[in-house]
Amino acid sequence: MNIEEMKEIYDRYVIPNYIRNPIVLSRGSGVDVWDTEGKRYLDLFSGWAVSLLGHCHPHVVEAVQRQAAILQHAPNIYYTEPQGLLAKYISEKSFGGQCFFCNSGAEANEAAIKLARIYNSNTGKYKILTFSNSFHGRTLATVTATAQPKYHKGFAPLVEGFTYVPFNDLEALETSVDDKTCAIMLEPIQGEGGINSATGDFLRGVRALCNENGLLLILDEVQCGMGRTGKYFAYQHYDIEPDIMTLAKALGGGVAIGAMTAKKEIAKSLVPGSHASTFGGNPLACAAGIAVFETIEKENLIHNVKEMGKYAMEQLTILQKDYEIINEIRGKGLMIGIELNVNGAEIIKNCIQAGLFLNCTHDKVIRFMPPLNVRKEHIDEGIDILRTVLSKTSA
Ligand SMILES: Cc1ncc(COP(=O)(O)O)c(C=O)c1O
């Protein structure tokens, strides 16, 4: 179907809650995606960091196909091997906790919020502190946790018990803790908020504050987790451990899955009947997740992230020298933000037209998040296209 035919169907049958580019995507392979007209695009955004291994990585395809032919769904009143083995991977690569599986980042964070509350249900503590420019999802509780008023518009009354604090401001955080606070929740590197890293002093300070006050530290690694920053999980750059961590996006390498992992003594508060998800931990999604971990290991991708992250930073810094429109290049590994001093929407539109997928968040920050197996020639090609677009923008 061409774009006009597709638009007609969408206009009639699909709720218009997204701004869509006039492109009908039909297939993908590695860093490449094609539309129905046969045009190829270089994908250095990975669909909000989901396509961690590029599109349709053969090992993920094989795992999903194999599992689809054996057992696709099993209710959570039985055991299945893929769920147990994926939980083992997450636990062993992080802090030895236990997992609850769901289907998205918002659900993982919703589970974390509920766990923080039920764990504290005997103490009367229920408030959670979150940070300016955070993004935690679109369910009513997670959108309330998201400290950005633009996402709250029209949805009042919001969920009670969230307090917002400036990011990277330990003093403000200390004064925000009160006798009803039960947890602090943050992204170690804010994604949607514009690729803002927590400073080492801040995140270590948050951990210390949690320890002193008996608060739970919830880290949202839905976007920055799964090797993207050059460690399996972004918190591992900071020499601290969370009590609860959430994952989604890249965990299934393109297949929908979410997970919350928590220290065992906290996780045990989620007794049977307290929380659940029909599709959570289904064999199909978990088989994909296992294939993602296996591929990261087999292809030594964490090492590639470090190498390619360094290379991309160097090349983007060269680009920055030529274009005053670029304010700052920042990030870790392959989670890179290019902050402009103008709105980036038009630039992104032009990049897409020129065959390059990137994204602009927070009005001015271009997000550069290629797959973990990206190579130098892809980075070069992407930056060449961006350079051409910028040269026309500045002219
Ligand atoms: C850090 C973070 N948390 C949570 C979410 C919500 O994830 P989902 O859209 O899968 O519900 C996102 C989505 O962008 C995110 O970036």
The ligand as an SDF file (V2000), in Angstrom:
LIG
                    3D

 16 16  0  0  0  0  0  0  0  0999 V2000
   12.8340    5.9710   30.9270 C   0  0  0  0  0  0  0  0  0  0  0  0
   11.5000    5.5010   30.4430 C   0  0  0  0  0  0  0  0  0  0  0  0
   10.6600    4.9090   31.3040 N   0  0  0  0  0  0  0  0  0  0  0  0
    9.4600    4.4580   30.9140 C   0  0  0  0  0  0  0  0  0  0  0  0
    9.0320    4.5850   29.6110 C   0  0  0  0  0  0  0  0  0  0  0  0
    7.6890    4.0660   29.2020 C   0  0  0  0  0  0  0  0  0  0  0  0
    7.8410    2.9110   28.4320 O   0  0  0  0  0  0  0  0  0  0  0  0
    6.6370    2.3400   27.5620 P   0  0  0  0  0  0  0  0  0  0  0  0
    6.3830    3.3090   26.4550 O   0  0  0  0  0  0  0  0  0  0  0  0
    7.1400    1.0090   27.0690 O   0  0  0  0  0  0  0  0  0  0  0  0
    5.4640    2.1950   28.4640 O   0  0  0  0  0  0  0  0  0  0  0  0
    9.8690    5.2160   28.6830 C   0  0  0  0  0  0  0  0  0  0  0  0
    9.4220    5.4070   27.2950 C   0  0  0  0  0  0  0  0  0  0  0  0
    9.9490    6.1940   26.5380 O   0  0  0  0  0  0  0  0  0  0  0  0
   11.1320    5.6850   29.1080 C   0  0  0  0  0  0  0  0  0  0  0  0
   11.9780    6.2770   28.2650 O   0  0  0  0  0  0  0  0  0  0  0  0
  1  2  1  0
  2  3  1  0
  2 15  2  0
  3  4  2  0
  4  5  1  0
  5  6  1  0
  5 12  2  0
  6  7  1  0
  7  8  1  0
  8  9  2  0
  8 10  1  0
  8 11  1  0
 12 13  1  0
 12 15  1  0
 13 14  2  0
 15 16  1  0
M  END
$$$$
